[in-house]
Amino acid sequence: MKRIFFSFALLLSCACLRVTAQKKALPEEAKMNAFITALMGKMTLTEKIGQLNLLTPGGGVATGAVVSTDVEAKISSGKVGGLFGVIGVDKIRQAQELAVTHSRLKIPLLFGSDVIHGYKTSFPIPLGLSCSWDMGLITRSARLAARESAADGLSWVFSPMVDIARDPRWGRVAEGSGEDTYLGAKIAAAMVKGYQGNHLGDGNSVMACVKHFALYGAAEAGRDYNTTDMSRIKMYEYYLPPYKAAVDAGAGSIMTSFNEIDGIPASANRWLLTDLLRKQWGFKGMVVTDYTSINEMIDHGLGDLATVSALALKAGVDMDMVGEGFLTTLERSLKTHRVSIADIDAACRRILEAKYKLGLFEDPYRYCNKAAAATEIRSNEQLQAAREFGARACVLLKNEKQVLPLKKTGTIALIGPLANNKNNMLGTWAVNGDPQLSVPVLTGMKQAAGNAVNILYAKGANISDDTSFAKKVNVFGERIDIDSRSPADMLSEAVNTAAKADVVVAVVGEASEMSGEAASRSDIGIPESQRKLIQALAQTGKPLVLVVMSGRPLTLNMENEVAAAMLQAWFPGQEAGNAIADVLFGAYNPSGKLTMSFPRNVGQIPIYYNHKNTGRPQPEGPTQKFRSNYLDVENDPLFPFGYGLSYTTFKYDHLTLSAVRMSSQQSVDVAFTLTNTGSYAGEEVVQLYLRDPVASVTRPVKELKDFQKVLLQPGESKQLHFTIDKEKLSFFNSKLQWEAEPGSFDVMIGASSADIRLKAKLELQ
Ligand code: BGC
């Protein structure tokens, strides 16, 4: 062992010696290049191809048909570049030891994981966090996740997911930031900043992996892995900017998506991975495929494994996740000239560069520090943050007669299958979290209420009574547990419990795995068993508060009619119960705003606020014949993008523009006054929307172009400012050039996309 370490050190020092002479003169990048050139000079073809191979030995969540086999032997023979799904300092150290003691060149492995919303401390699902509209908070959540995962041996996280999604049937909307490009791009950058910190390699930062490149959120019919097809102009304008923002923020890696783009799957799409990503955007990091996505191109219809693997490498893929297409076919493809050694070298170099930047050549055990793991994992700081984030992700959808916040007196009936539940609090893609550590709502409510409130509990219903549905949802554990009592017994217990209370709080919605990967739904309502419960509770005549947990926007028409209040809590994470109690009792005044429209029914999908006007827009008022509308439902969603209530109210007035005309070199200051007109301190997300009513290509009815989150005390007023410059007025024209066209623009300041409080006109000369 000692001897092997010595030789590893020797190898490094030899490589270092070669560059020491020029050390002072050489900038960091040149030092890295020299080191890698020297190392690659020693590598055999097999070893180079080995670096392009990412495996998972199982133990984590396998999302494809296979997990890797013979992993140890492959590591020892230099045929593995990285692993994911290996968790914990001990296991990671063991695997790293194999690489740096057994393999010939002792090249350390990368260790990755799906750290999607917190690592071992689970934070709210990303869609929930996005509803905070708080970039500081989002950066902090990624930073905390980076610290916790880096302390536990990881150097690479498969996050952020920045896929724009306008279809809530798609289960993976839970993992993203919703429908809006501008907000999505800000969040993408904030997360990369949080994960990668000030400096990769500082020991508490991890390499981000932006996914899924590209357009994965546009799967037809909301069915996961389905075909996508869209115009270039739509891609450039609405779908690509968040990936670009993450690249601009310095993301070290990017993951290809499963879908096709213009008929070519992303993992073989040279236009996407090389022309756009590397040449136009200047991306310098490494490209990894999604899980077996190279192999899946056989089923897409592009050819056999050798063909699709060669296509992937040629397109610009560096690392092959799990499928081993590169490992098993590239040597032969080199001989038959389907790929060149330059292609293999380029991919290998990028992977070695990532390892270098993460400091793994200096110390392959840099992230394996038991003391750090002991202090960082589920520390008080992490748990407190989880509680805070959980409260800040909540969106108050309705609050009639100020039924919320709850008073800390009398009797509360806490009802519902998610009210005293640990298995579903973390949400989807919490592979490293422990559901059993999560705080149920009942526990959180009891702790917050103290002795002054009598809290009664009844389950009331199963999440779903459908056993075959439950079986599909329960693949990672029992998320839907079907009670041994009959639905009728549970219901009557719940109604009797409600009858004894002053107010009823029902915690209802989806099981955590009813959204997420391969969890598309064609009916996005609350399951029937719970709808019956909600109706029965409403009939008791007691004020009914619904706390809705879900990983996607749900259709909530009936619920909205019968409930006095509704709080959209998403899946809040490990501190769920405490976070929800904080909001329900008013320790935290909700400030979340929706980042995805909530449709009235599935037939309205895709539904998004920044739609085009069409040539036959439906005017305000009743449905008109020969207009763009439906016979059986309104056009607008039940709850629009940007919507969310507070326990207080806000007044917007005194809009002024520093000029009503500007040239493309100038900018205009938009000022207005925001006043807290209620009796609680509260935060408001003020939103700037613009419309370009006349342009060379059709433009949306409005587009978010800026926002601020502001805290005001009761009665307090603040003057707020937005700056409008040429950038904010620009769009992609039909030549795909980012341009602003002269003319008049509508300036709108709103509390949501559908609640515009102030309007003005601005002219670009
Ligand atoms: C998912 C990715 C994930 C990967 C590795 C895939 O099925 O699409 O988001 O990072 O598995 O777990």
Residues whose N, C-alpha, C, O or C-beta is under 5 A from the ligand:
A	BS01	BGC	V61 T63 D114 F158 D290 Y291
